[in-house]
């Protein structure tokens, strides 16, 4: 194999691993509800707070 072929093969092999490593730093998104409501994880919606 030529040097160019080896470099191209290495780049194609490492690209997915680098992409996965770059995405591991995401934070979890937070649900925001209007005043007087709170997030209900069971129904996954905002519900009116009782009381």
C-alpha positions in Angstrom: 0.0 0.0 0.0 1.1 3.5 -0.6 1.5 6.1 2.1 -1.5 8.1 0.9 -3.7 5.0 1.1 -2.6 4.3 4.7 -3.2 7.9 5.7 -6.7 7.9 4.1 -7.5 4.6 5.8 -6.4 5.9 9.2 -8.4 9.0 8.8 -11.6 7.1 7.8 -11.0 4.7 10.7 -10.5 7.4 13.4 -13.3 9.8 12.3 -16.2 8.0 14.1 -14.2 7.7 17.3 -13.3 11.4 17.2 -16.9 12.3 16.6 -18.2 10.2 19.5 -15.5 11.7 21.8 -16.5 15.2 20.8 -20.2 14.6 21.7 -19.7 13.2 25.2 -19.7 16.7 26.9 -23.4 17.6 26.4 -25.5 18.6 29.3 -29.0 17.4 29.9 -31.8 19.7 28.7 -34.1 21.1 31.4 -37.9 21.4 31.0 -39.2 24.9 31.9 -42.9 25.3 32.9 -45.0 28.4 33.3 -45.6 30.0 36.7 -48.0 28.0 38.8 -47.1 24.7 37.1 -44.5 22.1 37.6 -43.1 19.3 35.5 -44.5 15.9 36.0 -42.0 13.2 34.9 -44.7 10.5 34.7 -46.9 12.3 32.2 -43.9 14.3 30.8 -46.0 17.5 30.8 -46.4 20.6 32.9 -49.2 20.3 35.4 -50.9 22.8 37.7 -49.6 22.7 41.2 -52.4 21.9 43.7 -52.6 23.7 47.0 
